[in-house]
Amino acid sequence: MKKPKITITLVDQKGTQGCHRGHRIGDSFDFDTQRGELCPMAMHVAFPYVDILRYGGKLPSQPDGSIRFCCPDVDVINVFKIQVEEGTE
């Protein structure tokens, strides 16, 4: 079974404070090779989505087909987009 490549990109910020981890809009992370660079709070939210997508599940998406989630820090509220691409085993 081939696993899709998962990329997580910071696309917006809704809170009143900057990210405590220093993430900025446009930062992008390869789930397989860079997940340790992503804020642990955001990763905690992202993981169930990634797990579902990795094993063939479907998630509700935006009108453009993208999947988005927010970090749980109410003062920051970074908005991330998950992109799925065909990958290797």
C-alpha positions as CSV (number, residue, x, y, z in Angstrom):
1,M,0.0,0.0,0.0
2,K,1.4,3.4,-1.0
3,K,1.3,6.1,1.5
4,P,0.4,9.6,0.2
5,K,2.8,12.4,0.9
6,I,1.4,14.9,3.4
7,T,2.4,18.5,3.5
8,I,1.2,20.9,6.2
9,T,1.3,24.6,5.4
10,L,0.5,27.6,7.5
11,V,-1.9,29.7,5.5
12,D,-3.5,32.2,7.9
13,Q,-3.4,33.6,11.4
14,K,-6.5,34.7,13.2
15,G,-5.3,35.4,16.7
16,T,-3.9,38.6,18.3
17,Q,-0.4,37.3,19.1
18,G,2.3,35.8,17.0
19,C,3.1,32.2,17.1
20,H,5.1,31.1,20.1
21,R,7.0,28.6,18.0
22,G,7.9,31.3,15.4
23,H,5.8,29.9,12.5
24,R,4.9,32.3,9.8
25,I,2.3,32.3,7.0
26,G,3.8,30.3,4.1
27,D,5.9,27.9,6.3
28,S,5.5,24.4,5.0
29,F,6.3,21.0,6.6
30,D,6.7,17.6,5.1
31,F,4.9,15.3,7.6
32,D,7.4,12.4,7.1
33,T,10.7,14.4,7.4
34,Q,9.8,17.7,9.2
35,R,7.0,16.9,11.6
36,G,9.4,17.6,14.5
37,E,9.7,21.2,13.3
38,L,5.9,21.8,13.6
39,C,4.6,23.2,16.9
40,P,3.6,20.2,19.1
41,M,0.2,21.8,19.8
42,A,-0.6,22.1,16.1
43,M,0.8,18.6,15.5
44,H,-1.5,17.2,18.2
45,V,-4.5,18.6,16.2
46,A,-3.0,17.6,12.8
47,F,-2.2,14.0,13.6
48,P,-5.8,12.5,13.5
49,Y,-6.4,14.2,10.1
50,V,-3.1,12.9,8.7
51,D,-3.8,9.4,10.1
52,I,-7.2,9.3,8.5
53,L,-5.8,10.5,5.1
54,R,-2.8,8.1,5.2
55,Y,-5.1,5.1,5.4
56,G,-7.6,6.0,2.7
57,G,-10.2,7.9,4.7
58,K,-12.0,11.0,3.6
59,L,-12.4,14.3,5.5
60,P,-14.7,17.3,5.1
61,S,-13.0,19.8,2.9
62,Q,-13.2,23.4,1.8
63,P,-14.9,24.2,-1.5
64,D,-11.5,24.1,-3.2
65,G,-10.9,20.6,-1.8
66,S,-8.4,21.6,0.8
67,I,-8.4,20.4,4.3
68,R,-7.7,23.0,7.1
69,F,-7.3,23.0,10.8
70,C,-6.3,25.5,13.5
71,C,-3.8,25.4,16.3
72,P,-5.5,25.2,19.7
73,D,-3.9,28.4,21.1
74,V,-6.7,30.9,21.2
75,D,-4.3,33.9,21.2
76,V,-2.5,32.7,18.1
77,I,-5.0,30.6,16.0
78,N,-2.7,29.6,13.2
79,V,-4.6,28.1,10.3
80,F,-2.9,25.2,8.5
81,K,-3.7,23.5,5.2
82,I,-3.1,19.8,4.6
83,Q,-2.1,18.8,1.1
84,V,-2.1,15.2,0.0
85,E,0.0,13.9,-2.9
86,E,0.8,10.4,-4.1
87,G,3.9,9.1,-2.3
88,T,6.0,6.1,-2.0
89,E,5.6,3.1,0.2
